[in-house]
Amino acid sequence: MQKIKLGPPCVEAGKYQHYKGGLYMVIGTARHSETLEELVVYKALYDSKEFGKNAIWVRPKEMFFDKVTVNGEKISRFKSV
């Protein structure tokens, strides 16, 4: 898989699973035009009534790799699958 280097941690393109179960494909990275904040660009690998099929999303890179607390346990928001 291709690694996209913008700064630590490195974002690896490929399939990821959100902690709530949804599957996504990381397709690249971008920078916010005003703040230059690094963003992860990814698409849903499912059909959503609200957002349609394969909706495209962006999330701050720091948040993408952040931990969330579920039932008192810290887990990764996204994990590579």
PyMOL Python script that loads the backbone (N, CA, C, O; Angstrom):
from pymol import cmd

cmd.read_pdbstr("""\
ATOM      1  N   MET A   1       0.827  -1.185   0.000  1.00  0.00           N
ATOM      2  CA  MET A   1       0.000   0.000   0.000  1.00  0.00           C
ATOM      3  C   MET A   1       0.870   1.246   0.000  1.00  0.00           C
ATOM      4  O   MET A   1       1.973   1.255   0.547  1.00  0.00           O
ATOM      5  N   GLN A   2       0.368   2.269  -0.606  1.00  0.00           N
ATOM      6  CA  GLN A   2       1.087   3.538  -0.687  1.00  0.00           C
ATOM      7  C   GLN A   2       0.957   4.288   0.634  1.00  0.00           C
ATOM      8  O   GLN A   2      -0.137   4.390   1.189  1.00  0.00           O
ATOM      9  N   LYS A   3       2.068   4.811   1.132  1.00  0.00           N
ATOM     10  CA  LYS A   3       2.047   5.651   2.329  1.00  0.00           C
ATOM     11  C   LYS A   3       2.121   7.100   1.903  1.00  0.00           C
ATOM     12  O   LYS A   3       2.926   7.471   1.049  1.00  0.00           O
ATOM     13  N   ILE A   4       1.277   7.910   2.505  1.00  0.00           N
ATOM     14  CA  ILE A   4       1.212   9.329   2.200  1.00  0.00           C
ATOM     15  C   ILE A   4       1.861  10.062   3.359  1.00  0.00           C
ATOM     16  O   ILE A   4       1.314  10.074   4.462  1.00  0.00           O
ATOM     17  N   LYS A   5       3.018  10.674   3.131  1.00  0.00           N
ATOM     18  CA  LYS A   5       3.775  11.283   4.224  1.00  0.00           C
ATOM     19  C   LYS A   5       3.522  12.776   4.305  1.00  0.00           C
ATOM     20  O   LYS A   5       3.907  13.538   3.418  1.00  0.00           O
ATOM     21  N   LEU A   6       2.870  13.180   5.381  1.00  0.00           N
ATOM     22  CA  LEU A   6       2.692  14.600   5.656  1.00  0.00           C
ATOM     23  C   LEU A   6       3.243  14.961   7.020  1.00  0.00           C
ATOM     24  O   LEU A   6       3.446  16.138   7.319  1.00  0.00           O
ATOM     25  N   GLY A   7       3.479  13.985   7.829  1.00  0.00           N
ATOM     26  CA  GLY A   7       3.947  14.202   9.187  1.00  0.00           C
ATOM     27  C   GLY A   7       3.455  13.053  10.046  1.00  0.00           C
ATOM     28  O   GLY A   7       2.528  12.346   9.652  1.00  0.00           O
ATOM     29  N   PRO A   8       4.046  12.855  11.195  1.00  0.00           N
ATOM     30  CA  PRO A   8       3.663  11.706  12.010  1.00  0.00           C
ATOM     31  C   PRO A   8       2.250  11.848  12.543  1.00  0.00           C
ATOM     32  O   PRO A   8       1.817  12.973  12.793  1.00  0.00           O
ATOM     33  N   PRO A   9       1.505  10.759  12.729  1.00  0.00           N
ATOM     34  CA  PRO A   9       1.796   9.459  12.113  1.00  0.00           C
ATOM     35  C   PRO A   9       1.495   9.487  10.625  1.00  0.00           C
ATOM     36  O   PRO A   9       0.732  10.327  10.147  1.00  0.00           O
ATOM     37  N   CYS A  10       2.104   8.558   9.901  1.00  0.00           N
ATOM     38  CA  CYS A  10       1.923   8.460   8.462  1.00  0.00           C
ATOM     39  C   CYS A  10       0.557   7.833   8.180  1.00  0.00           C
ATOM     40  O   CYS A  10       0.174   6.861   8.831  1.00  0.00           O
ATOM     41  N   VAL A  11      -0.171   8.379   7.224  1.00  0.00           N
ATOM     42  CA  VAL A  11      -1.481   7.851   6.860  1.00  0.00           C
ATOM     43  C   VAL A  11      -1.286   6.844   5.738  1.00  0.00           C
ATOM     44  O   VAL A  11      -0.778   7.189   4.671  1.00  0.00           O
ATOM     45  N   GLU A  12      -1.683   5.616   5.972  1.00  0.00           N
ATOM     46  CA  GLU A  12      -1.566   4.584   4.962  1.00  0.00           C
ATOM     47  C   GLU A  12      -2.897   4.451   4.239  1.00  0.00           C
ATOM     48  O   GLU A  12      -3.928   4.204   4.864  1.00  0.00           O
ATOM     49  N   ALA A  13      -2.872   4.617   2.915  1.00  0.00           N
ATOM     50  CA  ALA A  13      -4.087   4.452   2.121  1.00  0.00           C
ATOM     51  C   ALA A  13      -4.568   3.009   2.260  1.00  0.00           C
ATOM     52  O   ALA A  13      -3.758   2.083   2.324  1.00  0.00           O
ATOM     53  N   GLY A  14      -5.867   2.823   2.305  1.00  0.00           N
ATOM     54  CA  GLY A  14      -6.427   1.481   2.408  1.00  0.00           C
ATOM     55  C   GLY A  14      -7.719   1.475   3.192  1.00  0.00           C
ATOM     56  O   GLY A  14      -8.297   2.526   3.469  1.00  0.00           O
ATOM     57  N   LYS A  15      -8.167   0.283   3.547  1.00  0.00           N
ATOM     58  CA  LYS A  15      -9.442   0.093   4.214  1.00  0.00           C
ATOM     59  C   LYS A  15      -9.286   0.217   5.726  1.00  0.00           C
ATOM     60  O   LYS A  15      -8.348  -0.320   6.317  1.00  0.00           O
ATOM     61  N   TYR A  16     -10.228   0.938   6.339  1.00  0.00           N
ATOM     62  CA  TYR A  16     -10.248   1.141   7.789  1.00  0.00           C
ATOM     63  C   TYR A  16     -11.656   0.873   8.312  1.00  0.00           C
ATOM     64  O   TYR A  16     -12.646   1.041   7.600  1.00  0.00           O
ATOM     65  N   GLN A  17     -11.717   0.457   9.560  1.00  0.00           N
ATOM     66  CA  GLN A  17     -13.004   0.267  10.214  1.00  0.00           C
ATOM     67  C   GLN A  17     -13.139   1.263  11.352  1.00  0.00           C
ATOM     68  O   GLN A  17     -12.255   1.384  12.200  1.00  0.00           O
ATOM     69  N   HIS A  18     -14.270   1.979  11.358  1.00  0.00           N
ATOM     70  CA  HIS A  18     -14.593   2.915  12.429  1.00  0.00           C
ATOM     71  C   HIS A  18     -14.993   2.103  13.658  1.00  0.00           C
ATOM     72  O   HIS A  18     -15.499   0.989  13.523  1.00  0.00           O
ATOM     73  N   TYR A  19     -14.777   2.638  14.833  1.00  0.00           N
ATOM     74  CA  TYR A  19     -15.079   1.893  16.051  1.00  0.00           C
ATOM     75  C   TYR A  19     -16.560   1.539  16.168  1.00  0.00           C
ATOM     76  O   TYR A  19     -16.915   0.632  16.921  1.00  0.00           O
ATOM     77  N   LYS A  20     -17.428   2.237  15.439  1.00  0.00           N
ATOM     78  CA  LYS A  20     -18.857   1.905  15.450  1.00  0.00           C
ATOM     79  C   LYS A  20     -19.207   0.850  14.410  1.00  0.00           C
ATOM     80  O   LYS A  20     -20.359   0.429  14.311  1.00  0.00           O
ATOM     81  N   GLY A  21     -18.195   0.416  13.619  1.00  0.00           N
ATOM     82  CA  GLY A  21     -18.394  -0.703  12.707  1.00  0.00           C
ATOM     83  C   GLY A  21     -18.338  -0.397  11.223  1.00  0.00           C
ATOM     84  O   GLY A  21     -18.100  -1.309  10.431  1.00  0.00           O
ATOM     85  N   GLY A  22     -18.549   0.854  10.809  1.00  0.00           N
ATOM     86  CA  GLY A  22     -18.551   1.191   9.387  1.00  0.00           C
ATOM     87  C   GLY A  22     -17.185   1.012   8.744  1.00  0.00           C
ATOM     88  O   GLY A  22     -16.151   1.228   9.376  1.00  0.00           O
ATOM     89  N   LEU A  23     -17.198   0.609   7.468  1.00  0.00           N
ATOM     90  CA  LEU A  23     -15.958   0.446   6.715  1.00  0.00           C
ATOM     91  C   LEU A  23     -15.745   1.646   5.799  1.00  0.00           C
ATOM     92  O   LEU A  23     -16.686   2.168   5.200  1.00  0.00           O
ATOM     93  N   TYR A  24     -14.482   2.069   5.704  1.00  0.00           N
ATOM     94  CA  TYR A  24     -14.114   3.243   4.924  1.00  0.00           C
ATOM     95  C   TYR A  24     -12.824   2.963   4.170  1.00  0.00           C
ATOM     96  O   TYR A  24     -12.021   2.124   4.579  1.00  0.00           O
ATOM     97  N   MET A  25     -12.632   3.676   3.061  1.00  0.00           N
ATOM     98  CA  MET A  25     -11.393   3.595   2.291  1.00  0.00           C
ATOM     99  C   MET A  25     -10.703   4.955   2.369  1.00  0.00           C
ATOM    100  O   MET A  25     -11.238   5.963   1.905  1.00  0.00           O
ATOM    101  N   VAL A  26      -9.508   4.970   2.961  1.00  0.00           N
ATOM    102  CA  VAL A  26      -8.712   6.199   2.969  1.00  0.00           C
ATOM    103  C   VAL A  26      -8.164   6.372   1.566  1.00  0.00           C
ATOM    104  O   VAL A  26      -7.493   5.490   1.029  1.00  0.00           O
ATOM    105  N   ILE A  27      -8.463   7.536   0.976  1.00  0.00           N
ATOM    106  CA  ILE A  27      -8.044   7.777  -0.403  1.00  0.00           C
ATOM    107  C   ILE A  27      -6.936   8.818  -0.512  1.00  0.00           C
ATOM    108  O   ILE A  27      -6.369   9.018  -1.586  1.00  0.00           O
ATOM    109  N   GLY A  28      -6.634   9.474   0.591  1.00  0.00           N
ATOM    110  CA  GLY A  28      -5.547  10.450   0.552  1.00  0.00           C
ATOM    111  C   GLY A  28      -5.582  11.386   1.734  1.00  0.00           C
ATOM    112  O   GLY A  28      -6.302  11.175   2.710  1.00  0.00           O
ATOM    113  N   THR A  29      -4.786  12.420   1.617  1.00  0.00           N
ATOM    114  CA  THR A  29      -4.735  13.446   2.645  1.00  0.00           C
ATOM    115  C   THR A  29      -4.843  14.803   1.961  1.00  0.00           C
ATOM    116  O   THR A  29      -4.629  14.929   0.756  1.00  0.00           O
ATOM    117  N   ALA A  30      -5.177  15.805   2.751  1.00  0.00           N
ATOM    118  CA  ALA A  30      -5.323  17.166   2.235  1.00  0.00           C
ATOM    119  C   ALA A  30      -4.937  18.130   3.352  1.00  0.00           C
ATOM    120  O   ALA A  30      -4.706  17.727   4.492  1.00  0.00           O
ATOM    121  N   ARG A  31      -4.874  19.395   3.001  1.00  0.00           N
ATOM    122  CA  ARG A  31      -4.647  20.444   3.997  1.00  0.00           C
ATOM    123  C   ARG A  31      -5.786  21.445   3.904  1.00  0.00           C
ATOM    124  O   ARG A  31      -6.269  21.771   2.819  1.00  0.00           O
ATOM    125  N   HIS A  32      -6.200  21.922   5.064  1.00  0.00           N
ATOM    126  CA  HIS A  32      -7.213  22.976   5.111  1.00  0.00           C
ATOM    127  C   HIS A  32      -6.608  24.230   4.495  1.00  0.00           C
ATOM    128  O   HIS A  32      -5.472  24.588   4.808  1.00  0.00           O
ATOM    129  N   SER A  33      -7.354  24.898   3.623  1.00  0.00           N
ATOM    130  CA  SER A  33      -6.799  26.028   2.877  1.00  0.00           C
ATOM    131  C   SER A  33      -6.464  27.236   3.742  1.00  0.00           C
ATOM    132  O   SER A  33      -5.599  28.031   3.372  1.00  0.00           O
ATOM    133  N   GLU A  34      -7.122  27.390   4.873  1.00  0.00           N
ATOM    134  CA  GLU A  34      -6.877  28.548   5.735  1.00  0.00           C
ATOM    135  C   GLU A  34      -5.909  28.234   6.875  1.00  0.00           C
ATOM    136  O   GLU A  34      -5.013  29.024   7.171  1.00  0.00           O
ATOM    137  N   THR A  35      -6.095  27.078   7.513  1.00  0.00           N
ATOM    138  CA  THR A  35      -5.305  26.761   8.704  1.00  0.00           C
ATOM    139  C   THR A  35      -4.119  25.850   8.418  1.00  0.00           C
ATOM    140  O   THR A  35      -3.229  25.703   9.256  1.00  0.00           O
ATOM    141  N   LEU A  36      -4.103  25.238   7.238  1.00  0.00           N
ATOM    142  CA  LEU A  36      -3.094  24.250   6.837  1.00  0.00           C
ATOM    143  C   LEU A  36      -3.138  22.982   7.680  1.00  0.00           C
ATOM    144  O   LEU A  36      -2.207  22.178   7.639  1.00  0.00           O
ATOM    145  N   GLU A  37      -4.208  22.799   8.442  1.00  0.00           N
ATOM    146  CA  GLU A  37      -4.366  21.575   9.234  1.00  0.00           C
ATOM    147  C   GLU A  37      -4.423  20.369   8.300  1.00  0.00           C
ATOM    148  O   GLU A  37      -5.076  20.408   7.258  1.00  0.00           O
ATOM    149  N   GLU A  38      -3.729  19.294   8.687  1.00  0.00           N
ATOM    150  CA  GLU A  38      -3.725  18.076   7.885  1.00  0.00           C
ATOM    151  C   GLU A  38      -5.042  17.326   8.084  1.00  0.00           C
ATOM    152  O   GLU A  38      -5.514  17.159   9.209  1.00  0.00           O
ATOM    153  N   LEU A  39      -5.624  16.879   6.972  1.00  0.00           N
ATOM    154  CA  LEU A  39      -6.900  16.177   6.985  1.00  0.00           C
ATOM    155  C   LEU A  39      -6.759  14.836   6.287  1.00  0.00           C
ATOM    156  O   LEU A  39      -5.981  14.701   5.342  1.00  0.00           O
ATOM    157  N   VAL A  40      -7.503  13.853   6.744  1.00  0.00           N
ATOM    158  CA  VAL A  40      -7.584  12.554   6.083  1.00  0.00           C
ATOM    159  C   VAL A  40      -8.848  12.569   5.230  1.00  0.00           C
ATOM    160  O   VAL A  40      -9.922  12.930   5.710  1.00  0.00           O
ATOM    161  N   VAL A  41      -8.719  12.176   3.965  1.00  0.00           N
ATOM    162  CA  VAL A  41      -9.852  12.103   3.042  1.00  0.00           C
ATOM    163  C   VAL A  41     -10.202  10.631   2.880  1.00  0.00           C
ATOM    164  O   VAL A  41      -9.348   9.812   2.540  1.00  0.00           O
ATOM    165  N   TYR A  42     -11.468  10.304   3.127  1.00  0.00           N
ATOM    166  CA  TYR A  42     -11.873   8.902   3.054  1.00  0.00           C
ATOM    167  C   TYR A  42     -13.315   8.793   2.597  1.00  0.00           C
ATOM    168  O   TYR A  42     -14.091   9.742   2.707  1.00  0.00           O
ATOM    169  N   LYS A  43     -13.668   7.605   2.075  1.00  0.00           N
ATOM    170  CA  LYS A  43     -15.037   7.414   1.598  1.00  0.00           C
ATOM    171  C   LYS A  43     -15.664   6.207   2.275  1.00  0.00           C
ATOM    172  O   LYS A  43     -15.000   5.220   2.591  1.00  0.00           O
ATOM    173  N   ALA A  44     -16.959   6.324   2.485  1.00  0.00           N
ATOM    174  CA  ALA A  44     -17.722   5.234   3.081  1.00  0.00           C
ATOM    175  C   ALA A  44     -17.827   4.094   2.076  1.00  0.00           C
ATOM    176  O   ALA A  44     -18.003   4.325   0.879  1.00  0.00           O
ATOM    177  N   LEU A  45     -17.719   2.872   2.564  1.00  0.00           N
ATOM    178  CA  LEU A  45     -17.868   1.694   1.705  1.00  0.00           C
ATOM    179  C   LEU A  45     -19.249   1.084   1.911  1.00  0.00           C
ATOM    180  O   LEU A  45     -19.409  -0.136   1.940  1.00  0.00           O
ATOM    181  N   TYR A  46     -20.236   1.952   2.053  1.00  0.00           N
ATOM    182  CA  TYR A  46     -21.614   1.503   2.249  1.00  0.00           C
ATOM    183  C   TYR A  46     -22.560   2.584   1.737  1.00  0.00           C
ATOM    184  O   TYR A  46     -22.145   3.704   1.440  1.00  0.00           O
ATOM    185  N   ASP A  47     -23.821   2.232   1.641  1.00  0.00           N
ATOM    186  CA  ASP A  47     -24.863   3.159   1.193  1.00  0.00           C
ATOM    187  C   ASP A  47     -25.567   3.720   2.415  1.00  0.00           C
ATOM    188  O   ASP A  47     -25.972   2.968   3.301  1.00  0.00           O
ATOM    189  N   SER A  48     -25.717   5.042   2.469  1.00  0.00           N
ATOM    190  CA  SER A  48     -26.376   5.717   3.580  1.00  0.00           C
ATOM    191  C   SER A  48     -27.629   6.420   3.066  1.00  0.00           C
ATOM    192  O   SER A  48     -27.576   7.115   2.051  1.00  0.00           O
ATOM    193  N   LYS A  49     -28.752   6.248   3.754  1.00  0.00           N
ATOM    194  CA  LYS A  49     -29.974   6.954   3.374  1.00  0.00           C
ATOM    195  C   LYS A  49     -29.767   8.457   3.447  1.00  0.00           C
ATOM    196  O   LYS A  49     -30.294   9.204   2.622  1.00  0.00           O
ATOM    197  N   GLU A  50     -29.002   8.896   4.429  1.00  0.00           N
ATOM    198  CA  GLU A  50     -28.791  10.324   4.648  1.00  0.00           C
ATOM    199  C   GLU A  50     -27.757  10.944   3.717  1.00  0.00           C
ATOM    200  O   GLU A  50     -27.935  12.073   3.259  1.00  0.00           O
ATOM    201  N   PHE A  51     -26.661  10.207   3.427  1.00  0.00           N
ATOM    202  CA  PHE A  51     -25.542  10.786   2.684  1.00  0.00           C
ATOM    203  C   PHE A  51     -25.274  10.130   1.332  1.00  0.00           C
ATOM    204  O   PHE A  51     -24.402  10.589   0.595  1.00  0.00           O
ATOM    205  N   GLY A  52     -25.999   9.073   0.991  1.00  0.00           N
ATOM    206  CA  GLY A  52     -25.830   8.402  -0.291  1.00  0.00           C
ATOM    207  C   GLY A  52     -24.755   7.325  -0.271  1.00  0.00           C
ATOM    208  O   GLY A  52     -24.174   7.015   0.769  1.00  0.00           O
ATOM    209  N   LYS A  53     -24.510   6.768  -1.443  1.00  0.00           N
ATOM    210  CA  LYS A  53     -23.539   5.683  -1.581  1.00  0.00           C
ATOM    211  C   LYS A  53     -22.123   6.239  -1.661  1.00  0.00           C
ATOM    212  O   LYS A  53     -21.857   7.189  -2.397  1.00  0.00           O
ATOM    213  N   ASN A  54     -21.232   5.644  -0.904  1.00  0.00           N
ATOM    214  CA  ASN A  54     -19.804   6.001  -0.921  1.00  0.00           C
ATOM    215  C   ASN A  54     -19.552   7.484  -0.664  1.00  0.00           C
ATOM    216  O   ASN A  54     -18.774   8.117  -1.377  1.00  0.00           O
ATOM    217  N   ALA A  55     -20.208   8.033   0.352  1.00  0.00           N
ATOM    218  CA  ALA A  55     -20.026   9.441   0.719  1.00  0.00           C
ATOM    219  C   ALA A  55     -18.558   9.719   1.030  1.00  0.00           C
ATOM    220  O   ALA A  55     -17.873   8.894   1.633  1.00  0.00           O
ATOM    221  N   ILE A  56     -18.089  10.885   0.613  1.00  0.00           N
ATOM    222  CA  ILE A  56     -16.705  11.309   0.869  1.00  0.00           C
ATOM    223  C   ILE A  56     -16.683  12.150   2.146  1.00  0.00           C
ATOM    224  O   ILE A  56     -17.529  13.020   2.353  1.00  0.00           O
ATOM    225  N   TRP A  57     -15.704  11.871   2.985  1.00  0.00           N
ATOM    226  CA  TRP A  57     -15.557  12.554   4.271  1.00  0.00           C
ATOM    227  C   TRP A  57     -14.134  13.061   4.436  1.00  0.00           C
ATOM    228  O   TRP A  57     -13.211  12.543   3.808  1.00  0.00           O
ATOM    229  N   VAL A  58     -13.955  14.062   5.268  1.00  0.00           N
ATOM    230  CA  VAL A  58     -12.630  14.494   5.725  1.00  0.00           C
ATOM    231  C   VAL A  58     -12.680  14.624   7.233  1.00  0.00           C
ATOM    232  O   VAL A  58     -13.714  14.956   7.812  1.00  0.00           O
ATOM    233  N   ARG A  59     -11.565  14.362   7.847  1.00  0.00           N
ATOM    234  CA  ARG A  59     -11.460  14.471   9.306  1.00  0.00           C
ATOM    235  C   ARG A  59     -10.043  14.915   9.613  1.00  0.00           C
ATOM    236  O   ARG A  59      -9.100  14.462   8.964  1.00  0.00           O
ATOM    237  N   PRO A  60      -9.874  15.799  10.595  1.00  0.00           N
ATOM    238  CA  PRO A  60      -8.510  16.165  10.985  1.00  0.00           C
ATOM    239  C   PRO A  60      -7.693  14.908  11.294  1.00  0.00           C
ATOM    240  O   PRO A  60      -8.164  13.983  11.956  1.00  0.00           O
ATOM    241  N   LYS A  61      -6.468  14.906  10.800  1.00  0.00           N
ATOM    242  CA  LYS A  61      -5.605  13.727  10.968  1.00  0.00           C
ATOM    243  C   LYS A  61      -5.446  13.357  12.440  1.00  0.00           C
ATOM    244  O   LYS A  61      -5.474  12.178  12.793  1.00  0.00           O
ATOM    245  N   GLU A  62      -5.281  14.344  13.280  1.00  0.00           N
ATOM    246  CA  GLU A  62      -5.135  14.079  14.714  1.00  0.00           C
ATOM    247  C   GLU A  62      -6.368  13.361  15.259  1.00  0.00           C
ATOM    248  O   GLU A  62      -6.247  12.436  16.062  1.00  0.00           O
ATOM    249  N   MET A  63      -7.543  13.783  14.826  1.00  0.00           N
ATOM    250  CA  MET A  63      -8.781  13.163  15.279  1.00  0.00           C
ATOM    251  C   MET A  63      -8.942  11.755  14.694  1.00  0.00           C
ATOM    252  O   MET A  63      -9.454  10.857  15.361  1.00  0.00           O
ATOM    253  N   PHE A  64      -8.505  11.569  13.450  1.00  0.00           N
ATOM    254  CA  PHE A  64      -8.604  10.256  12.802  1.00  0.00           C
ATOM    255  C   PHE A  64      -7.855   9.201  13.614  1.00  0.00           C
ATOM    256  O   PHE A  64      -8.327   8.075  13.771  1.00  0.00           O
ATOM    257  N   PHE A  65      -6.682   9.577  14.128  1.00  0.00           N
ATOM    258  CA  PHE A  65      -5.851   8.638  14.884  1.00  0.00           C
ATOM    259  C   PHE A  65      -6.098   8.691  16.390  1.00  0.00           C
ATOM    260  O   PHE A  65      -5.426   7.996  17.151  1.00  0.00           O
ATOM    261  N   ASP A  66      -7.041   9.499  16.818  1.00  0.00           N
ATOM    262  CA  ASP A  66      -7.329   9.664  18.240  1.00  0.00           C
ATOM    263  C   ASP A  66      -7.952   8.405  18.837  1.00  0.00           C
ATOM    264  O   ASP A  66      -8.448   7.537  18.118  1.00  0.00           O
ATOM    265  N   LYS A  67      -7.915   8.326  20.142  1.00  0.00           N
ATOM    266  CA  LYS A  67      -8.572   7.247  20.885  1.00  0.00           C
ATOM    267  C   LYS A  67      -9.923   7.765  21.371  1.00  0.00           C
ATOM    268  O   LYS A  67     -10.079   8.950  21.666  1.00  0.00           O
ATOM    269  N   VAL A  68     -10.895   6.858  21.450  1.00  0.00           N
ATOM    270  CA  VAL A  68     -12.207   7.160  22.005  1.00  0.00           C
ATOM    271  C   VAL A  68     -12.455   6.199  23.165  1.00  0.00           C
ATOM    272  O   VAL A  68     -11.896   5.103  23.203  1.00  0.00           O
ATOM    273  N   THR A  69     -13.283   6.611  24.094  1.00  0.00           N
ATOM    274  CA  THR A  69     -13.592   5.763  25.240  1.00  0.00           C
ATOM    275  C   THR A  69     -14.935   5.078  25.010  1.00  0.00           C
ATOM    276  O   THR A  69     -15.958   5.737  24.823  1.00  0.00           O
ATOM    277  N   VAL A  70     -14.916   3.758  25.025  1.00  0.00           N
ATOM    278  CA  VAL A  70     -16.123   2.944  24.854  1.00  0.00           C
ATOM    279  C   VAL A  70     -16.194   1.976  26.022  1.00  0.00           C
ATOM    280  O   VAL A  70     -15.294   1.159  26.218  1.00  0.00           O
ATOM    281  N   ASN A  71     -17.265   2.070  26.795  1.00  0.00           N
ATOM    282  CA  ASN A  71     -17.442   1.207  27.971  1.00  0.00           C
ATOM    283  C   ASN A  71     -16.229   1.261  28.901  1.00  0.00           C
ATOM    284  O   ASN A  71     -15.805   0.245  29.450  1.00  0.00           O
ATOM    285  N   GLY A  72     -15.686   2.458  29.066  1.00  0.00           N
ATOM    286  CA  GLY A  72     -14.558   2.657  29.959  1.00  0.00           C
ATOM    287  C   GLY A  72     -13.215   2.258  29.400  1.00  0.00           C
ATOM    288  O   GLY A  72     -12.209   2.361  30.103  1.00  0.00           O
ATOM    289  N   GLU A  73     -13.161   1.803  28.149  1.00  0.00           N
ATOM    290  CA  GLU A  73     -11.916   1.356  27.526  1.00  0.00           C
ATOM    291  C   GLU A  73     -11.543   2.287  26.378  1.00  0.00           C
ATOM    292  O   GLU A  73     -12.391   2.626  25.552  1.00  0.00           O
ATOM    293  N   LYS A  74     -10.277   2.702  26.324  1.00  0.00           N
ATOM    294  CA  LYS A  74      -9.799   3.553  25.230  1.00  0.00           C
ATOM    295  C   LYS A  74      -9.430   2.668  24.036  1.00  0.00           C
ATOM    296  O   LYS A  74      -8.623   1.744  24.144  1.00  0.00           O
ATOM    297  N   ILE A  75     -10.055   2.985  22.888  1.00  0.00           N
ATOM    298  CA  ILE A  75      -9.785   2.253  21.667  1.00  0.00           C
ATOM    299  C   ILE A  75      -9.556   3.251  20.524  1.00  0.00           C
ATOM    300  O   ILE A  75      -9.907   4.425  20.638  1.00  0.00           O
ATOM    301  N   SER A  76      -8.975   2.780  19.440  1.00  0.00           N
ATOM    302  CA  SER A  76      -8.726   3.632  18.275  1.00  0.00           C
ATOM    303  C   SER A  76     -10.041   3.962  17.587  1.00  0.00           C
ATOM    304  O   SER A  76     -10.923   3.112  17.467  1.00  0.00           O
ATOM    305  N   ARG A  77     -10.164   5.216  17.132  1.00  0.00           N
ATOM    306  CA  ARG A  77     -11.363   5.627  16.392  1.00  0.00           C
ATOM    307  C   ARG A  77     -11.463   4.834  15.087  1.00  0.00           C
ATOM    308  O   ARG A  77     -12.546   4.383  14.712  1.00  0.00           O
ATOM    309  N   PHE A  78     -10.327   4.663  14.394  1.00  0.00           N
ATOM    310  CA  PHE A  78     -10.262   3.875  13.162  1.00  0.00           C
ATOM    311  C   PHE A  78      -9.133   2.864  13.304  1.00  0.00           C
ATOM    312  O   PHE A  78      -8.109   3.143  13.928  1.00  0.00           O
ATOM    313  N   LYS A  79      -9.331   1.689  12.721  1.00  0.00           N
ATOM    314  CA  LYS A  79      -8.245   0.699  12.667  1.00  0.00           C
ATOM    315  C   LYS A  79      -8.142   0.175  11.240  1.00  0.00           C
ATOM    316  O   LYS A  79      -9.149  -0.008  10.556  1.00  0.00           O
ATOM    317  N   SER A  80      -6.932  -0.059  10.813  1.00  0.00           N
ATOM    318  CA  SER A  80      -6.669  -0.603   9.493  1.00  0.00           C
ATOM    319  C   SER A  80      -7.139  -2.057   9.443  1.00  0.00           C
ATOM    320  O   SER A  80      -6.876  -2.837  10.358  1.00  0.00           O
ATOM    321  N   VAL A  81      -7.833  -2.408   8.369  1.00  0.00           N
ATOM    322  CA  VAL A  81      -8.321  -3.801   8.231  1.00  0.00           C
ATOM    323  C   VAL A  81      -7.895  -4.392   6.901  1.00  0.00           C
ATOM    324  O   VAL A  81      -8.211  -5.545   6.608  1.00  0.00           O
TER     325      VAL A  81
END
""", "prot")
cmd.dss("prot")
cmd.show_as("cartoon", "prot")
cmd.util.cbc("prot")
cmd.orient("prot")
